[in-house]
Amino acid sequence: MRPAFVARLVDGRDPRIMWSPGWKRITDPTAVGGSMRCAGRYGRWADLQVRWGSDMGFVSPEGRRYGTAAIALRGSRTPSATVTLTRPTSRPRTLAYRFAYALRPVGYPEIQVRDASKNGAPVCIDAFTVLR
């Protein structure tokens, strides 16, 4: 019997993630896989599409120095959500955003995270999450 759901973290080194130019790999021992990628320029994006999924999201650090991310789903380039990663207290990693597509997995769900900070504050992606 198969489990009802399978949860996965997709590390920033996974070849299914498409990164626009300008994302820098930052070594961090608290990050999934020991590193994460950060962009500090408005408009930089990272995109993940998987074969099946019912829920997708991304893991990021939060704190005073982090910026804002715009989220687009299913190939849309229009943001469906904005996530503020700025917090008074630092957290090395948290589930910054998640979206449930359906109770049953859908084919080829996609999530795009875009740097929406106009002040140069970085957006960092530690990993993407996929529930199927």
C-alpha positions as CSV (number, residue, x, y, z in Angstrom):
1,M,0.0,0.0,0.0
2,R,1.4,3.4,-1.0
3,P,1.4,6.3,1.4
4,A,-1.4,8.9,0.9
5,F,1.2,11.7,0.6
6,V,5.0,12.0,0.0
7,A,6.8,15.2,1.1
8,R,10.1,16.2,-0.5
9,L,12.5,19.0,-0.1
10,V,14.1,20.0,-3.4
11,D,17.6,21.3,-2.7
12,G,18.9,24.4,-4.5
13,R,21.3,22.1,-6.4
14,D,18.5,20.2,-8.1
15,P,18.7,20.5,-11.9
16,R,14.9,20.9,-12.2
17,I,15.2,24.4,-10.7
18,M,15.8,27.1,-13.3
19,W,17.6,30.1,-12.0
20,S,17.8,33.5,-13.7
21,P,21.3,35.0,-13.9
22,G,22.4,36.7,-10.7
23,W,21.6,34.2,-7.9
24,K,24.7,33.5,-5.8
25,R,25.3,30.3,-3.9
26,I,26.0,31.0,-0.2
27,T,27.5,28.3,2.0
28,D,25.5,27.9,5.2
29,P,25.8,24.9,7.5
30,T,22.1,25.4,8.6
31,A,20.8,25.2,5.0
32,V,19.5,22.1,3.4
33,G,22.5,20.5,1.6
34,G,24.9,23.1,3.2
35,S,24.1,26.0,0.9
36,M,21.3,28.3,-0.4
37,R,21.0,30.8,-3.2
38,C,20.4,34.5,-2.8
39,A,19.5,37.3,-5.1
40,G,19.7,41.0,-4.2
41,R,18.4,42.5,-7.3
42,Y,14.8,43.2,-8.3
43,G,13.4,40.8,-10.9
44,R,15.7,37.8,-10.4
45,W,13.7,34.6,-10.4
46,A,13.9,30.9,-9.6
47,D,11.4,28.4,-11.1
48,L,10.5,24.8,-10.2
49,Q,8.2,22.6,-12.1
50,V,7.7,19.0,-11.1
51,R,5.8,16.1,-12.7
52,W,3.1,15.7,-9.9
53,G,2.2,17.7,-6.9
54,S,-0.6,18.8,-4.7
55,D,1.2,21.4,-2.6
56,M,4.4,23.5,-3.3
57,G,6.3,26.1,-1.4
58,F,9.8,27.4,-0.6
59,V,12.0,27.5,2.5
60,S,13.9,30.7,3.2
61,P,15.7,32.4,6.1
62,E,13.9,35.4,7.6
63,G,15.3,38.4,9.5
64,R,16.0,42.2,9.4
65,R,18.2,42.1,6.3
66,Y,15.9,40.1,4.0
67,G,13.6,41.5,1.4
68,T,10.3,40.6,-0.3
69,A,9.5,37.7,-2.7
70,A,6.7,37.6,-5.3
71,I,5.2,34.2,-6.1
72,A,3.7,33.1,-9.4
73,L,2.0,29.8,-10.0
74,R,1.3,27.5,-12.9
75,G,3.4,29.4,-15.5
76,S,1.8,32.7,-14.8
77,R,4.2,35.6,-14.6
78,T,1.7,37.7,-12.6
79,P,2.3,37.3,-8.9
80,S,-0.4,35.5,-7.0
81,A,1.2,36.4,-3.6
82,T,3.9,38.5,-2.0
83,V,5.9,37.2,0.9
84,T,7.8,39.6,3.2
85,L,10.9,37.9,4.6
86,T,11.8,40.8,6.9
87,R,11.3,40.0,10.6
88,P,12.6,41.6,13.8
89,T,14.0,38.2,14.9
90,S,16.2,36.1,12.6
91,R,15.2,32.5,11.7
92,P,17.7,30.5,9.7
93,R,15.0,28.6,7.8
94,T,11.3,28.6,7.7
95,L,8.5,27.6,5.3
96,A,8.1,31.1,3.9
97,Y,5.3,30.2,1.5
98,R,3.1,27.3,0.5
99,F,0.3,26.8,-1.9
100,A,-2.1,23.8,-2.1
101,Y,-3.2,23.0,-5.6
102,A,-5.6,20.2,-4.8
103,L,-6.2,17.2,-2.5
104,R,-5.0,15.0,-5.3
105,P,-1.8,15.6,-7.2
106,V,-2.0,17.7,-10.4
107,G,0.2,17.3,-13.4
108,Y,3.1,19.7,-13.8
109,P,2.5,22.2,-11.0
110,E,5.0,25.1,-11.1
111,I,6.1,27.8,-8.7
112,Q,8.3,30.8,-9.4
113,V,9.9,32.9,-6.7
114,R,10.9,36.4,-7.8
115,D,13.0,39.0,-5.9
116,A,10.5,41.9,-5.4
117,S,12.8,44.0,-3.2
118,K,13.4,47.4,-4.7
119,N,15.9,48.3,-1.9
120,G,18.5,45.6,-2.6
121,A,17.6,43.4,0.4
122,P,18.2,39.8,-0.6
123,V,15.7,37.0,-1.2
124,C,17.2,33.6,-0.4
125,I,16.0,30.2,-1.3
126,D,17.1,27.3,0.9
127,A,14.9,24.7,-0.8
128,F,11.5,24.1,-2.5
129,T,8.9,21.9,-0.9
130,V,6.7,19.5,-2.8
131,L,3.9,17.4,-1.4
132,R,2.4,14.7,-3.7
